[in-house]
């Protein structure tokens, strides 16, 4: 079935209080998607963000980001006053998230709501704790201990708690009981609000495409609580870390720094942790986009301590074995494989074996720095086409800075006569392609330039900040989107 969707991170929704949340505006965006004839809303990972504010470097692969909790709901429930919410400094711009200000204000407001909640007496809360104990008790303890250590990575904690000695764990649980409860409270609110929003979307015929990063952060509850899952030495230091080798885009490669998996251990357990993780993701999302799909075939191993990714080497991943177990235990659920970049014959073979659709990015089709099969005439139906992803510039921003040779090729291929029509021509090219699914970033439907870019890979400081403005979505735009999607057999 041909379908289409829109990519918009939750953080980019124009909610009050400095960042997008599960607020009224999120429900209005779902209404907009329905009005625009869409089937999918694609978002970025929902986890709590750490260093660099990246949703791909989260403190937990299971926990939700407390920034997304709708404060209006807490005001209505009498857990916190509007005066307190409005007196906080949420940053000066409606267009960009000020993460430092959000960090300072959001937890203060949530702490006030927690004090007024009597959460321990809440039966639903107790059920939530029980159901999520397999990850939540470790996560809440990890965050409480991290706060007690002024935010330091667990690798810098005192040896007893760093190595999870039973007496130290019990001692900290007693000592930090209130803080632990506070973190459990946040997760309870997050889960209740997200499940309600997801149900609203599903009831309107909108399915959520969510993201599962292949790796977890080193400074995370996952790595601290489950060291046996990762390539760590006796001192719990990584023996190697993740990244990408040098290519046309980066002379020294990409050093991500995540710990690598001890795949031999995962095989022995029939990928138990992965099955738990993936099953949990299907509670949050309807379709799973598996980030860095190539890493399951072969992964790049960079020696720990290296300052660049130049001297890594490739090692074999679990291959189809993991997906075989997944299909047996979880069922043949919908997946999008992020198969971007250089693909070896074995990755292509793995993709074919799984039957998952891969990704096609139109902007890559016109980059003469490397060979690609991203031109629409090369697509197959079992694929998902994007004008660009969260890692690309907006189409307008990209079109303005590409070299003359690439722009000339794009103009010729897509029959672009005027710069003003470039973005919508790209959108039409994606929607008219044979790919079963087309996903367009919201910024492209709004015709926005580089100022609305989400992320520049391998950079820090200005990413994950862009926010949509109130009033930028309206019925006229919804009708325009629906009409063009209907034209190409994608509108619902």
C-alpha positions in Angstrom: 0.0 0.0 0.0 1.3 3.4 -0.9 1.4 5.8 2.0 3.1 9.0 3.2 4.1 10.6 6.5 5.8 13.6 8.0 9.0 13.7 10.0 8.9 16.1 13.0 10.7 15.5 16.4 8.5 15.8 19.5 11.0 18.5 20.7 10.0 20.6 17.6 6.3 20.9 18.5 5.4 24.5 19.4 4.3 23.7 23.0 4.7 26.2 25.8 7.6 26.2 28.3 10.6 26.0 25.9 10.4 22.6 24.2 7.9 20.5 22.4 5.9 18.1 24.6 2.9 15.8 24.8 0.7 18.9 25.0 -2.4 20.2 23.2 -0.2 21.3 20.3 1.0 17.7 19.8 -2.7 16.6 19.5 -3.3 19.4 17.1 -0.3 18.2 15.0 -1.9 14.7 14.9 -5.1 16.5 13.6 -3.1 18.3 11.0 -1.6 15.0 9.8 -5.0 13.5 9.5 -6.3 16.5 7.6 -3.2 16.3 5.3 -4.1 12.7 4.4 -1.0 11.3 6.1 -0.5 7.7 7.5 2.7 8.2 9.5 4.3 10.6 12.0 8.0 9.9 12.3 9.8 11.0 15.4 13.3 10.7 16.9 14.2 8.6 19.9 12.2 9.6 23.0 14.9 8.9 25.6 16.4 11.4 28.1 19.1 13.3 26.5 22.6 13.7 27.9 25.9 15.0 26.5 25.3 17.2 23.5 21.5 17.0 23.9 21.4 14.1 21.3 18.5 11.7 21.4 21.1 9.1 20.1 23.2 9.5 23.3 20.6 8.8 26.0 21.0 7.9 29.7 18.7 4.9 29.1 17.4 2.9 26.1 14.1 2.4 27.9 13.4 5.6 29.8 11.5 8.6 28.4 12.6 12.2 28.2 11.0 14.1 31.1 11.2 17.3 29.0 8.3 15.9 27.0 5.9 15.8 30.0 3.1 18.2 29.4 3.2 20.7 32.3 -0.3 22.0 31.4 -1.7 18.7 32.5 0.1 19.0 35.9 -1.3 22.5 36.3 -4.9 21.2 35.6 -4.4 18.4 38.1 -3.3 20.9 40.8 0.2 19.3 41.1 1.9 22.6 40.3 0.7 26.2 39.9 0.7 28.1 36.6 2.6 30.9 38.4 5.5 28.6 39.1 5.6 27.4 35.4 5.4 30.9 34.0 8.0 32.3 36.4 10.7 29.9 35.1 13.2 30.9 32.4 12.6 28.7 29.5 14.9 30.6 27.1 14.4 33.6 24.9 13.4 32.1 21.6 10.3 30.2 20.4 12.3 29.0 17.4 15.0 27.1 19.3 15.3 25.0 22.4 17.7 26.4 25.1 18.6 23.0 26.7 20.6 24.6 29.6 17.5 26.7 30.7 15.2 23.7 30.1 17.4 21.6 32.3 17.5 24.1 35.1 13.7 24.9 35.0 12.0 21.6 34.1 13.3 19.5 37.0 12.4 22.3 39.5 8.8 22.2 38.2 8.7 18.4 38.2 10.1 18.3 41.7 7.3 20.6 42.9 4.7 18.4 41.2 6.3 15.3 42.8 6.1 16.9 46.3 2.4 17.5 45.8 1.6 14.1 44.2 1.4 11.6 47.1 2.5 9.2 44.3 3.3 6.3 46.6 -0.4 6.0 47.3 -1.3 5.7 43.6 -2.3 2.2 42.6 -1.6 2.8 38.9 1.9 4.0 39.8 2.6 0.8 41.8 1.4 -1.3 38.8 3.7 0.8 36.5 6.7 0.1 38.8 6.0 -3.6 38.8 5.6 -3.9 35.1 8.7 -1.9 34.3 11.0 -3.2 37.1 13.3 -4.9 34.6 14.8 -1.5 33.7 13.2 1.2 35.9 14.8 0.4 39.2 18.3 0.5 37.8 17.6 3.6 35.8 16.1 5.6 38.8 19.0 4.5 41.0 21.5 5.4 38.3 20.1 8.9 37.8 19.9 9.5 41.6 23.5 8.4 42.1 24.6 10.5 39.1 22.9 13.6 40.7 24.6 12.8 44.0 27.9 12.8 42.0 27.3 16.2 40.4 26.4 14.6 37.0 29.7 12.6 36.7 29.7 9.6 34.4 29.3 6.3 36.3 32.9 5.4 35.3 34.0 8.1 37.8 31.9 7.0 40.7 33.4 5.3 43.8 34.5 1.8 43.1 31.8 0.0 45.2 28.9 1.6 43.4 30.7 1.8 40.0 31.1 -2.0 40.2 27.6 -2.5 41.7 28.7 -4.2 44.9 25.5 -5.5 46.6 26.1 -3.5 49.9 26.7 -0.3 47.9 23.5 -0.8 45.9 21.4 -1.4 49.0 23.1 1.6 50.8 22.4 4.0 48.0 18.8 2.8 47.6 18.2 3.6 51.3 20.1 6.9 51.2 18.6 8.2 47.9 15.1 6.7 48.3 13.3 10.1 47.7 15.4 10.9 44.6 14.8 7.4 43.2 11.1 7.8 43.7 11.2 11.2 41.9 12.8 9.6 38.8 10.2 6.8 38.9 7.5 9.5 39.1 8.8 11.2 36.0 8.7 8.0 34.0 5.2 7.2 35.2 4.0 10.7 33.9 6.0 10.3 30.6 4.5 6.8 29.9 0.9 7.8 30.8 1.0 10.9 28.6 2.8 9.3 25.7 0.5 6.3 25.6 -2.5 8.6 25.6 -1.1 10.7 22.7 -0.2 7.5 20.7 -3.7 6.1 21.2 -5.1 9.4 20.0 -2.9 9.2 16.9 -3.7 5.6 16.2 -7.5 6.2 16.6 -7.1 8.9 13.9 -5.4 6.4 11.6 -1.9 7.8 12.2 0.9 5.4 13.0 4.1 6.4 14.8 7.5 5.6 13.2 10.0 5.5 16.1 13.8 5.2 16.1 15.9 2.5 17.8 19.6 3.6 17.9 21.8 0.5 17.4 24.1 1.6 20.2 23.6 2.8 23.7 25.6 5.5 25.4 28.6 4.5 27.6 27.3 6.9 30.3 23.9 5.2 30.6 22.0 3.0 33.0 22.2 0.2 30.4 26.0 0.0 30.4 26.4 0.5 34.1 23.7 -2.1 35.0 24.5 -4.7 32.3 28.3 -4.6 31.7 28.2 -8.2 30.5 26.4 -7.1 27.3 29.3 -4.9 26.2 33.0 -5.2 25.2 34.3 -3.9 28.5 37.5 -4.9 30.4 37.7 -5.9 34.1 37.8 -2.2 35.1 34.6 -1.7 33.1 36.3 0.4 30.4 35.5 -0.2 26.7 38.0 -2.2 24.8 36.7 -0.6 21.6 34.1 2.0 20.6 31.7 2.6 17.7 32.0 4.9 14.8 32.4 5.1 11.0 35.6 5.0 8.9 36.8 8.1 6.9 34.9 8.8 3.7 34.1 11.6 1.2 32.2 13.5 4.0 34.7 13.1 6.8 38.5 12.7 6.4 39.0 11.3 9.9 35.7 9.3 10.0 33.1 9.6 12.8 34.0 8.7 16.4 30.7 8.0 18.2 32.3 6.6 21.3 29.5 4.1 22.2 30.6 0.8 23.7 30.4 -2.2 21.3 28.3 -5.3 22.0 29.7 -8.6 23.2 27.8 -10.5 20.5 29.1 -13.9 21.7 27.2 -13.3 25.0 24.0 -12.1 23.2 24.0 -15.2 21.0 24.2 -17.4 24.1 21.2 -15.7 25.7 19.2 -15.9 22.4 19.4 -12.1 22.3 17.3 -11.8 25.4 18.2 -8.2 26.1 17.6 -7.2 22.5 14.2 -8.9 22.5 13.3 -7.0 25.6 14.4 -3.8 24.1 12.7 -4.3 20.8 9.4 -5.5 22.4 9.5 -2.3 24.6 10.0 -0.2 21.5 6.8 -1.7 20.0 4.9 -0.4 23.0 6.1 3.1 22.1 5.9 3.0 18.3 4.0 1.2 15.6 6.9 1.0 13.1 10.6 0.7 14.1 13.3 2.4 12.2 16.5 0.5 13.0 19.4 3.0 13.0 22.7 2.0 11.4 21.4 -1.3 10.1 24.8 -2.1 8.6 26.2 -2.6 12.1 24.3 -5.8 12.5 26.2 -7.3 9.5 29.6 -5.8 10.2 30.5 -3.1 12.8 33.5 -0.7 12.9 35.7 -1.2 16.0 37.8 1.8 17.0 40.5 1.3 19.7 39.3 2.9 23.0 41.2 6.1 23.6 41.8 7.0 19.9 40.9 10.6 19.1 39.7 9.9 15.6 38.1 7.0 13.8 41.0 6.5 11.3 42.5 3.4 12.8 39.5 1.2 13.3 38.7 -2.2 11.7 35.5 -4.1 10.7 34.2 -7.1 12.7 31.4 -9.4 12.0 28.0 -8.7 13.7 25.2 -11.1 14.5 23.8 -11.0 10.9 20.4 -12.5 10.2 20.5 -14.6 13.4 19.2 -11.7 15.6 16.4 -11.0 13.1 15.5 -14.7 12.9 15.1 -14.7 16.7 13.2 -11.4 16.6 10.7 -12.8 14.0 10.2 -16.0 16.1 9.7 -14.3 19.4 8.1 -10.9 18.6 6.6 -11.7 15.2 7.1 -10.1 11.8 6.5 -6.6 12.9 7.0 -3.5 10.6 10.6 -2.2 10.4 12.5 0.4 8.3 16.2 -0.4 7.9 18.4 2.6 8.0 20.8 1.3 5.3 22.4 4.7 4.3 26.1 5.0 3.4 28.4 2.5 1.7 26.7 -0.8 1.4 28.7 -4.0 1.0 27.2 -7.1 -0.8 26.7 -8.8 2.6 24.6 -5.9 4.0 22.4 -5.9 0.9 22.1 -9.7 1.3 21.0 -9.2 5.0 18.5 -6.6 4.0 17.0 -9.0 1.4 16.9 -11.8 3.9 15.0 -9.8 6.4 12.6 -8.4 3.8 12.8 -5.0 5.5 12.5 -1.8 3.3 15.6 0.3 3.2 15.9 4.1 2.9 16.3 6.3 -0.1 17.4 10.0 0.5 16.8 12.3 -2.5 19.5 14.8 -1.5 22.1 12.0 -1.7 21.1 11.3 -5.3 22.8 14.5 -6.5 26.0 14.3 -4.5 28.8 13.7 -6.9 31.3 12.9 -4.1 30.2 9.3 -4.2 28.3 6.7 -6.3 24.8 6.1 -5.1 21.5 4.4 -6.1 19.4 7.2 -4.7 18.1 8.4 -8.0 14.3 7.6 -8.2 14.6 5.6 -11.4 16.7 3.0 -9.3 14.1 2.6 -6.5 12.1 -0.5 -5.8 8.7 -0.5 -4.2 10.0 -2.0 -0.9 11.7 1.2 0.2 11.0 4.4 2.1 11.9 7.6 0.4 12.9 10.9 2.1 13.8 14.3 0.7 16.2 14.4 3.6 16.5 13.1 7.2 17.2 14.7 10.5 21.0 14.5 9.7 20.6 16.4 6.4 20.2 20.1 5.8 16.7 21.2 4.8 16.1 20.8 1.1 16.1 24.6 0.6 19.3 25.0 2.6 21.0 22.2 0.8 19.9 23.3 -2.7 21.4 26.8 -2.0 24.9 25.5 -1.1 25.5 22.5 -3.3 28.1 23.0 -6.1 27.2 24.1 -9.5 27.8 20.7 -11.1 25.4 19.0 -8.6 22.8 21.7 -8.9 22.9 21.6 -12.6 22.4 17.8 -12.5 19.5 18.1 -10.1 17.8 20.9 -12.2 18.2 18.7 -15.3 17.0 15.5 -13.7 14.0 17.1 -11.9 13.3 19.8 -14.5 13.7 22.7 -12.0 13.5 26.0 -13.8 13.4 28.4 -10.8 15.0 28.2 -7.4 11.7 29.0 -5.7 10.2 25.7 -7.1 13.1 23.5 -6.1 11.8 22.3 -2.7 8.3 21.3 -3.9 9.8 19.7 -7.0 11.9 17.5 -4.6 8.8 16.7 -2.5 6.9 15.7 -5.7 9.8 13.6 -6.8 9.7 11.7 -3.5 5.9 11.3 -3.5 5.7 10.3 -7.2 8.5 7.6 -6.8 7.6 3.9 -6.7 8.7 3.6 -3.0 5.7 2.3 -0.9 6.3 4.9 1.7 7.4 8.6 1.4 8.3 10.6 4.5 8.9 14.4 4.2 10.5 16.5 6.9 8.1 19.2 8.1 10.7 21.9 7.3 10.4 21.0 3.6 6.7 21.3 3.6 7.2 24.7 5.3 9.9 25.6 2.7 12.4 26.5 5.5 16.2 27.1 5.1 19.3 26.0 7.0 18.1 27.8 10.1 15.6 24.9 10.6 18.2 22.1 10.3 17.9 19.5 13.1 21.4 18.1 13.2 24.9 18.4 11.7 26.6 15.0 12.4 29.9 15.1 14.3 29.3 18.6 15.6 28.2 19.8 19.1 26.3 22.8 20.4 23.7 23.8 17.8 21.8 20.5 17.2 18.4 19.2 18.1 17.1 22.7 18.7 14.8 23.8 15.9 11.1 24.3 16.8 8.1 24.9 14.6 6.2 28.1 15.2 2.6 28.3 16.2 0.5 29.0 13.1 2.9 27.5 10.6 0.6 24.6 10.1 -2.9 25.4 8.9 -5.8 24.0 6.8 -4.5 25.6 3.6 -1.1 23.7 4.0 -2.9 20.5 5.0 -5.0 20.7 1.8 -2.0 21.4 -0.3 -0.2 18.3 1.2 -3.3 16.1 0.9 -3.8 17.1 -2.8 -0.2 16.3 -3.8 -0.3 13.0 -1.9 -3.6 12.1 -3.4 -2.2 12.9 -6.9 0.4 10.2 -6.3 -1.9 7.6 -4.7 -0.6 8.2 -1.1 -3.4 10.2 0.7 -5.6 8.4 3.2 
